Amino acid sequence: MSAGHLATALSSLEPLLPVPPPSSTLYSDRSDYAALSSVLAVFAGLAKSCPDISYTAPPAGAGPLAKLEKKLHSKFRELLATLSARLLSGKRYAVKLLLSLLRSTPYSADAGAALLLSALAVPAGAEPRFLQVALEALAAHADLRYFLYSRAAKVLAGEGGALRPEVAVRLLKEVGGGMGGAPAKGFEFYGLPEGTDLEEEPESSEEPRTKKQKATERAKAVRKSAHAFALQSLFLALLSPSLSLANPRPVLSLLPAHLSSFPNPLYFSGPLLELHSSGNTLTSILTLTSLFTLITKHSLACPPYYPRLHSLITPATFNSPHLGKFLPLLTLSLKTTHMPTYMYRAFAKRLLRTALAASPSSALFLAKYASNLLRDPRCAPLVHRNDGGDFEDEYDWTAGSLDGANANATMAWEIHALRKHYYAPVADVAHKIGKEKGEVLYDLGDVGREGVADLFARESGKERGGELGVAFDEVGDELWY
């Protein structure tokens, strides 16, 4: 680094800074963009001639060279303040200038992400007009996304700064949590070559790999784990009970797809159980979906899972628009072969009880599903118990535990009620319960997801033989009852 290069750069920056704010005309915006581009060009040229110069922190020392560096650092902070003001005022070209700054100077991507984050920290109802452009830039550049996720997680955790959780949720929804994308053009991150794809797997080869290939693979692994940790931190910050996110459902809907890529997925068990207790039906379904992933893929021991799944089997759930999310979870959860007898009976009993008050399509699904469960020998007492006419149902619908539901001391009287169901297919299934020896299990398929219109269309399309019976005789122009 030479004092001559620094002095030349400072003399070039003197007439260019400060850049006055533009007016509302298009010409002024173009002039402002040209002026800021000229300032960036000076810093980019200096970065080429003095590659060891730092823009992040002012240098220590009191010599002539240090004084020049401090003046240059002051000019650079002035440029950052100008860029930040343009971002906050909604100038779309400010994002392009920021990316240009990152790829042409040693200024860190972490500081660039902080600049973007400060522009996103605006009051509700005042989103900057450049937000969509910023989201596109983040989607294209993995390094910016990594630093933004890391810094956003720290801000939401209360480590300084301001960011509305709703903006962070929008970042996750529109940018996505994937680890693909290229580093900002022209600069390396974690020692990776330009244009490296994080999703790319090393090609298999029978030839021995070189040291350079092995180093590249290690660097890619480091980078993937760093991205995964940053994304995990942001998800944990958004789901933290201390944050009390007003609408956690968008975050919960994105979580299952990323759980397996997180370094510590079991950290989510606590926040998920707490959200399940305080949320509505959809929130409860989404939390259980993530917990099911943790149980099946990450060996989470979660005793409250099945009692909470059992409590969700209600007419309200089966009549809600979120049934399509719940049915796959229910069918997958009950496929286990290690469920104790009392739990198995409790689920069969609750399915039958819910069928009494559910919609026709849901009642058909519940009756078929209960039929499949009741064929297990462990459920035979529910179907064939005979107490000689004196029977008191001791099943506790409101019990908080499956053991407390007392399904072992009851019988499935709901089967007899369903045999008189107004929807004939439900009654047919109920009549066969307990007599299905040798028959294959019902294929549930799309049963339960049909609406009233679907049922009406299917039933009205059936051909019916003979004439329909009527309650009157037509004689001439008069009706006789």
C-alpha positions in Angstrom: 0.0 0.0 0.0 1.4 3.4 -1.0 0.6 6.9 0.3 0.5 8.1 -3.3 -2.4 5.8 -4.2 -4.4 6.9 -1.1 -3.7 10.6 -1.7 -4.9 10.3 -5.4 -8.0 8.5 -4.3 -8.8 11.1 -1.7 -8.3 13.9 -4.2 -10.7 12.2 -6.6 -13.3 11.7 -3.8 -13.3 15.3 -2.6 -15.5 16.8 -5.4 -17.7 13.7 -5.5 -18.8 13.5 -1.8 -21.2 14.2 -0.3 -23.7 13.3 -3.0 -26.8 15.5 -2.6 -30.2 13.7 -2.4 -32.1 13.4 -5.7 -35.4 15.1 -6.3 -38.4 13.1 -7.5 -37.7 13.4 -11.3 -36.4 10.5 -13.3 -33.4 12.5 -14.5 -32.3 13.3 -11.0 -32.4 9.6 -10.1 -30.2 8.8 -13.1 -27.8 11.6 -12.1 -27.7 10.3 -8.5 -27.0 6.8 -9.8 -24.2 8.1 -12.0 -22.7 10.2 -9.2 -22.7 7.2 -6.8 -21.3 5.0 -9.5 -18.4 7.4 -9.9 -17.7 7.2 -6.1 -17.8 3.4 -6.3 -15.4 3.4 -9.2 -12.8 5.3 -7.2 -13.0 2.8 -4.3 -12.9 -0.2 -6.8 -9.8 1.2 -8.5 -8.1 1.7 -5.1 -9.0 -1.9 -4.1 -7.1 -3.2 -7.2 -4.1 -1.1 -6.5 -4.1 -1.6 -2.8 -5.6 -5.1 -2.2 -4.6 -5.2 1.5 -6.6 -2.1 2.4 -9.5 -2.5 4.9 -12.8 -0.7 4.8 -14.5 -2.3 7.7 -12.6 -0.7 10.6 -10.4 2.5 10.8 -6.7 1.8 11.1 -4.8 2.2 14.3 -1.7 4.4 14.6 -0.8 8.0 14.0 1.6 8.0 11.1 1.0 9.8 7.8 -0.2 6.7 6.1 -2.6 5.9 9.0 -4.0 9.4 8.7 -4.7 9.0 5.0 -6.4 5.6 5.7 -8.6 7.2 8.4 -9.7 9.9 5.9 -10.4 7.3 3.3 -12.4 5.3 5.9 -14.4 8.4 6.8 -15.2 8.9 3.1 -16.3 5.2 2.8 -18.6 5.6 5.8 -20.0 8.6 4.1 -20.7 6.6 1.0 -22.4 3.9 3.2 -24.6 6.5 4.9 -25.6 7.8 1.5 -26.4 4.3 0.2 -28.4 3.6 3.4 -30.4 6.8 2.9 -31.2 5.7 -0.7 -32.3 2.3 0.4 -34.6 3.7 3.0 -36.1 6.2 0.5 -37.0 3.2 -1.8 -34.5 3.8 -4.6 -34.3 0.6 -6.6 -30.9 1.3 -7.9 -29.5 1.3 -4.4 -29.5 -2.5 -4.2 -27.6 -2.7 -7.5 -25.1 -0.2 -6.1 -24.7 -2.2 -2.9 -24.0 -5.4 -4.9 -21.5 -3.5 -6.9 -19.8 -2.3 -3.7 -19.5 -5.9 -2.5 -18.0 -7.3 -5.6 -15.5 -4.5 -6.3 -14.2 -3.7 -2.8 -13.0 -5.7 0.2 -16.0 -4.4 2.2 -17.4 -7.5 4.0 -20.7 -9.1 3.0 -21.6 -9.1 6.7 -21.6 -5.3 6.8 -23.5 -5.2 3.4 -26.2 -7.5 4.9 -26.4 -5.2 7.9 -27.0 -2.3 5.6 -29.8 -4.2 3.9 -31.2 -5.2 7.2 -31.2 -1.6 8.5 -33.2 -0.7 5.4 -35.7 -3.4 6.1 -36.2 -2.3 9.7 -39.1 0.0 9.0 -42.5 0.5 10.8 -45.5 -1.6 9.8 -47.2 -0.4 6.7 -44.1 1.4 5.4 -42.3 -1.4 3.5 -39.6 0.1 1.2 -40.4 0.0 -2.5 -37.1 -1.7 -3.2 -38.0 -4.7 -1.1 -38.8 -7.0 -4.0 -35.5 -6.1 -5.7 -33.6 -6.8 -2.5 -35.3 -10.1 -2.2 -34.3 -11.0 -5.7 -30.7 -10.1 -4.9 -30.7 -12.2 -1.8 -32.2 -15.2 -3.7 -29.4 -14.9 -6.2 -26.4 -14.5 -3.8 -25.8 -17.2 -1.2 -23.3 -15.1 0.7 -25.6 -12.1 1.2 -28.4 -14.5 2.3 -26.1 -16.2 4.8 -25.1 -13.0 6.5 -28.6 -11.6 6.4 -30.0 -14.7 8.1 -27.3 -14.6 10.7 -27.7 -10.9 11.5 -31.5 -11.1 11.5 -31.4 -14.0 14.0 -29.2 -11.8 16.3 -31.5 -8.8 15.9 -34.7 -10.9 16.7 -32.9 -12.4 19.7 -32.4 -8.8 21.1 -28.7 -8.3 20.3 -29.2 -4.8 18.9 -30.9 -3.4 15.9 -34.5 -3.4 14.8 -36.4 -5.7 12.6 -40.1 -6.6 12.5 -40.6 -10.4 12.6 -43.1 -10.1 9.7 -40.3 -8.9 7.5 -38.1 -11.8 8.5 -41.0 -14.2 7.7 -41.4 -12.6 4.3 -37.6 -13.1 3.7 -38.0 -16.8 4.4 -41.2 -17.1 2.3 -40.0 -15.2 -0.8 -36.3 -15.8 -0.7 -36.5 -19.4 0.5 -34.3 -21.1 3.0 -32.3 -23.0 0.4 -28.5 -23.0 0.4 -28.1 -22.7 -3.4 -27.1 -19.6 -5.3 -23.7 -18.1 -6.1 -21.6 -15.8 -4.1 -21.7 -12.2 -5.2 -19.8 -12.1 -8.5 -16.1 -11.5 -8.2 -15.5 -12.2 -4.6 -15.0 -15.4 -2.6 -16.6 -16.6 0.5 -15.1 -19.3 2.8 -12.4 -19.7 0.1 -14.8 -21.1 -2.5 -14.2 -20.3 -6.2 -16.6 -18.0 -7.9 -19.9 -19.6 -9.0 -19.7 -22.6 -6.7 -23.1 -24.2 -6.4 -23.8 -25.3 -2.8 -26.3 -27.9 -3.8 -23.9 -29.6 -6.2 -22.5 -33.0 -5.1 -18.9 -34.0 -6.1 -18.9 -36.2 -9.1 -18.1 -39.9 -8.5 -14.8 -41.0 -10.0 -12.7 -44.1 -9.8 -9.6 -42.0 -10.1 -8.0 -40.7 -6.8 -8.9 -37.2 -5.9 -6.2 -34.5 -5.8 -5.5 -32.3 -2.7 -7.2 -29.4 -4.4 -10.4 -31.4 -5.0 -10.4 -32.6 -1.4 -9.9 -29.0 -0.1 -12.8 -27.8 -2.3 -15.1 -30.5 -1.0 -14.2 -29.6 2.6 -14.8 -25.9 1.9 -18.2 -26.8 0.4 -19.1 -28.8 3.5 -18.1 -26.0 5.7 -20.2 -23.6 3.8 -23.2 -25.8 3.8 -23.0 -26.3 7.5 -22.6 -22.5 8.0 -25.7 -21.8 6.0 -27.6 -24.4 7.8 -26.6 -23.0 11.2 -27.6 -19.5 10.1 -31.0 -20.6 8.8 -31.6 -22.7 12.0 -30.8 -19.6 14.1 -33.3 -17.5 12.2 -36.0 -20.2 12.5 -35.4 -20.6 16.3 -35.5 -16.8 16.8 -38.8 -16.6 15.0 -40.4 -19.5 16.9 -38.9 -18.4 20.3 -41.6 -18.0 23.0 -40.0 -14.7 24.0 -40.7 -13.3 20.5 -44.4 -14.3 20.6 -44.9 -14.1 16.8 -48.5 -13.1 16.0 -48.8 -15.6 13.1 -46.3 -18.4 13.3 -48.0 -20.5 10.7 -45.9 -19.4 7.6 -42.8 -20.3 9.5 -44.2 -23.6 10.7 -45.2 -24.5 7.1 -41.6 -24.0 5.9 -39.9 -25.8 8.8 -40.4 -29.5 7.9 -38.6 -29.1 4.6 -35.4 -27.8 6.4 -35.3 -29.7 9.6 -33.2 -32.5 8.3 -30.5 -30.1 7.1 -30.2 -28.3 10.4 -27.2 -29.1 12.6 -29.3 -29.3 15.8 -32.9 -30.1 14.8 -33.9 -31.3 18.3 -33.6 -27.7 19.5 -37.1 -27.2 18.0 -38.9 -29.7 20.1 -39.5 -27.2 23.0 -40.8 -24.3 20.9 -43.0 -26.6 18.9 -44.7 -28.1 21.9 -45.3 -24.7 23.4 -46.8 -23.4 20.2 -49.0 -26.4 20.0 -50.5 -25.7 23.4 -51.2 -22.0 22.6 -52.2 -22.2 18.9 -55.3 -22.9 16.9 -56.2 -26.0 14.9 -53.9 -25.2 11.9 -51.0 -24.2 14.2 -51.4 -27.5 16.1 -51.4 -29.6 12.9 -48.2 -27.8 11.6 -46.4 -28.2 14.9 -47.2 -31.9 15.1 -46.0 -32.3 11.5 -42.6 -31.0 12.4 -42.6 -33.1 15.6 -43.3 -36.2 13.5 -40.3 -35.5 11.4 -38.2 -35.1 14.5 -39.5 -38.4 16.0 -39.1 -40.5 12.8 -35.9 -39.0 11.4 -34.0 -37.7 14.5 -35.0 -40.2 17.2 -36.8 -37.6 19.4 -38.5 -39.1 22.4 -41.8 -37.2 22.7 -44.4 -38.8 25.0 -46.9 -35.8 24.5 -47.0 -36.4 20.7 -49.7 -39.1 20.6 -52.0 -37.6 23.3 -51.9 -34.3 21.3 -52.6 -36.1 18.1 -55.5 -37.9 19.8 -57.0 -34.6 21.0 -57.0 -33.2 17.5 -59.4 -35.9 16.3 -62.6 -33.8 16.7 -65.5 -32.9 14.4 -64.1 -29.3 14.2 -60.9 -30.6 12.7 -62.6 -32.9 10.3 -65.0 -30.0 9.2 -62.1 -27.5 8.9 -60.4 -26.4 5.6 -57.1 -27.8 7.0 -58.2 -31.4 6.9 -55.9 -32.1 3.9 -52.9 -31.4 6.1 -54.1 -33.5 9.0 -55.2 -36.7 7.3 -51.7 -37.7 6.0 -50.2 -36.9 9.4 -52.8 -39.1 11.1 -52.4 -42.1 8.8 -48.6 -42.0 9.0 -48.6 -41.7 12.7 -50.9 -44.7 13.3 -48.9 -47.0 11.0 -46.5 -47.9 13.8 -46.6 -51.5 15.1 -45.3 -50.6 18.6 -48.4 -48.8 19.9 -49.7 -50.2 23.2 -53.2 -51.7 23.3 -54.8 -48.9 25.3 -53.5 -46.3 22.8 -54.7 -48.3 19.8 -58.2 -48.7 21.3 -58.3 -45.0 22.3 -57.7 -43.9 18.7 -60.3 -46.4 17.3 -62.9 -45.2 19.8 -62.3 -41.5 19.1 -62.5 -42.1 15.4 -65.9 -43.7 15.8 -67.1 -41.0 18.2 -66.0 -38.2 15.8 -67.7 -39.9 12.9 -71.1 -39.3 14.6 -70.8 -35.5 14.2 -68.6 -35.2 11.1 -69.6 -34.3 7.6 -70.6 -37.2 5.3 -67.3 -37.5 3.5 -65.4 -37.3 6.8 -67.7 -39.8 8.5 -67.0 -42.2 5.6 -63.3 -41.8 6.1 -63.5 -42.2 9.8 -65.7 -45.3 9.5 -63.3 -46.9 7.1 -60.3 -46.0 9.1 -61.9 -47.3 12.3 -62.8 -50.5 10.5 -59.1 -51.0 9.5 -58.0 -50.4 13.1 -60.7 -52.6 14.7 -59.6 -55.6 12.7 -56.5 -55.8 15.0 -57.1 -58.6 17.6 -56.3 -56.1 20.4 -59.5 -54.2 19.5 -61.8 -57.2 19.6 -63.3 -56.3 23.0 -64.5 -52.9 21.6 -66.5 -54.7 18.9 -67.7 -57.9 20.6 -68.1 -56.9 24.3 -71.6 -57.8 25.7 -72.5 -56.6 29.1 -76.0 -58.0 29.1 -77.7 -54.7 28.4 -76.4 -52.9 31.4 -73.7 -50.7 29.9 -72.2 -47.4 31.0 -69.7 -45.8 28.7 -66.6 -45.0 30.7 -64.7 -43.5 27.8 -63.4 -40.0 28.7 -63.5 -37.7 25.6 -61.8 -34.8 27.5 -58.9 -36.8 29.0 -55.5 -35.3 28.6 -53.8 -38.7 28.3 -54.5 -41.8 26.3 -54.4 -43.9 29.4 -56.9 -41.6 31.1 -59.3 -42.0 28.2 -60.2 -45.4 29.7 -60.8 -47.0 26.3 -60.1 -50.5 27.7 -63.2 -50.4 29.8 -65.7 -49.5 27.1 -67.3 -50.8 23.9 -67.8 -49.3 20.5 -71.5 -48.6 20.7 -71.0 -45.9 18.0 -70.9 -48.7 15.4 -74.6 -49.4 16.0 -75.4 -45.7 15.7 -73.4 -45.4 12.4 -75.4 -48.3 11.0 -78.4 -45.9 10.9 -76.4 -43.0 9.3 -78.3 -41.0 6.8 -75.5 -41.4 4.3 -75.8 -44.9 3.0 -72.1 -45.7 2.3 -71.3 -44.9 6.0 -74.1 -47.2 7.1 -72.8 -50.0 4.8 -69.3 -49.7 6.2 -70.6 -49.8 9.8 -72.7 -52.9 9.1 -69.5 -54.7 8.0 -67.4 -53.8 11.0 -66.5 -56.9 13.0 -67.4 -59.1 10.0 -64.5 -58.3 7.6 -62.7 -61.6 8.1 -60.5 -62.2 5.0 -61.4 -58.8 3.4 -58.6 -56.4 2.4 -58.2 -53.2 4.3 -60.0 -50.1 3.0 -58.0 -47.9 0.6 -58.6 -44.5 2.2 -57.2 -42.6 -0.8 -58.9 -39.2 -1.2 -61.8 -40.2 1.1 -62.3 -37.5 3.7 -61.0 -34.7 1.4 -64.2 -34.5 -0.6 -66.7 -31.7 -0.1 -70.4 -31.7 -0.2 -70.3 -30.7 -3.9 -68.1 -33.7 -4.7 -70.5 -36.0 -2.9 -73.5 -34.6 -4.6 -71.9 -34.8 -8.0 -71.0 -38.5 -7.5 -74.4 -39.5 -6.1 -76.4 -37.6 -8.7 -74.4 -39.3 -11.4 -75.4 -42.8 -10.4 -78.0 -44.7 -12.5 -81.0 -45.8 -10.4 -83.3 -48.6 -11.7 -87.1 -48.4 -11.5 -89.3 -45.5 -10.6 -88.9 -43.6 -7.4 -91.6 -44.1 -4.8 -93.9 -41.1 -4.0 -96.3 -40.4 -1.1 -99.3 -39.5 -3.3 -101.4 -40.8 -6.3 -102.0 -38.6 -9.3 -105.7 -38.9 -10.5 -106.5 -36.6 -13.3 -105.8 -33.0 -12.3 -106.1 -33.8 -8.6 -103.6 -35.2 -6.1 -104.8 -37.8 -3.6 -102.7 -38.4 -0.4 
